[in-house]
Amino acid sequence: MEPDRHPLLARLHARRERHARRGLPYRVVFAATGFSVVAGGIVLSLPLVPGPGIPLIAAGLAMLALEFDWAERLLERIVLRVDRLLLSRRALVSVAAVIAMATALAVVLWDVPFLPV
């Protein structure tokens, strides 16, 4: 899959162009906020600390991707891997559903006495 075809990454590229036109003080504060959000997400991802750590890391990384190429590449890899994971889970759920229906159908048909077996 080409990275520009993913809707989230396409929106990121459009926002990055708008972000580049903003003033330097705004961009510095925005980047500092992005680093703070990532740091907060890392703290909330630690064991025995409840909270939405992983989504916060992703949000902070999305903020940093507007300013830094390394963050954009990392976010792109994460988005594409999550897509592949979701597709494989959907396939696994579909196969499990077909097996469950086939098993239920076999049980129903096996118990019907007038069908030739």
N, C-alpha and C positions, 0 to 999 in steps of 0.2 A: 504494500500500500504506500503510495506516495504521501509524504507528510503534509503537503499543501492541500490534499483532498479531505483531510479530516476537518470537520467544521470548527472544532475548538481551536485548532492550530491556525486555520484561516482567519478566524476572529482575532487571534493573538497577533498575527502579522498586521492586520488593519489597525489594531489599537497601538501597536508598536510605532507605526508611522505617525499617528497622532501624538503619541507620547514624546517622540523625538522633537516635536515642535514646541514643547513646553520649555519654560525657563529653567536654568541650572539650579536655582534654590529649590524649586518644586521637585525636580528630579532627584536631588540629593536626599531630601526628606522622604520622598517616595521609596527610594532604595533602602534607606535606613529602616523605614517601616517594614519593608519586605523582609529584611534580615531579622527584625524583631519577631515578625510573625513566624518565620521558619524556626527561630530559636524557641519560641513558645510552643510550637508544634512538637519539637524534639523533646522538650521537657514533658509535655503531656503524653508523649509516646513511651515514656519510660515505664518499666514494670511497676505495678502498684500505684500508679497515678492515673486516676480516672479522667477521661476527657477526650475530645476529638483531635488527637494528635496528628494522625495521618492527613485528614482533610486540611488542617491548618498548615502543614508542611506544603501541601499541594498549592494552597492559596498563596502562601508566601513565595513559593517558587514561580507561580504565575506572575506575581508582581515583579519579581526580579527579572523574569524573562523579557519584560518590556525594556529593560535597561542593559542587560548583559547577555552576550551570545552563549556563554557556557550554561546559563540557567535555561535559556530557550532550548538548547540541545538536550539537556537533562529532562526538561518537561516534555519534550517531544518523545523521547524514549519511554518515559513513564506512561504517557497517553497511549502510545501504540501498544505497549505491553498490556495495559489494562484492557484495551479493546480485544486483544488476542485472548486474554484470560476469560473475558465475558463471553466471547464466541465459543470457546471450548466448553465453558459451563453450560451454555445454552444447548450445545450439541449433546453433552452428557445428560442433561435433564430430558431432552427429547428421546434419547435412546432408552433411558430409564422409564419414561412414560410408555413407550411402545412395548417394552418388556412387561411392564405391569399390566397393560391392557391385554396382551397376548396370554399372560398367565391367568388373568381373570376370565378371559374367554375360554381357555382350556379347562378351567375348573368348572365353569358353568356347563360346557358341553360334555364334560366327562360325567357329570351327575345326572344328565338327562337319560332316562332308561330306554326310550324308544329310538334313539339314534344308533345306527350301526357303528360299532367301534372297531 
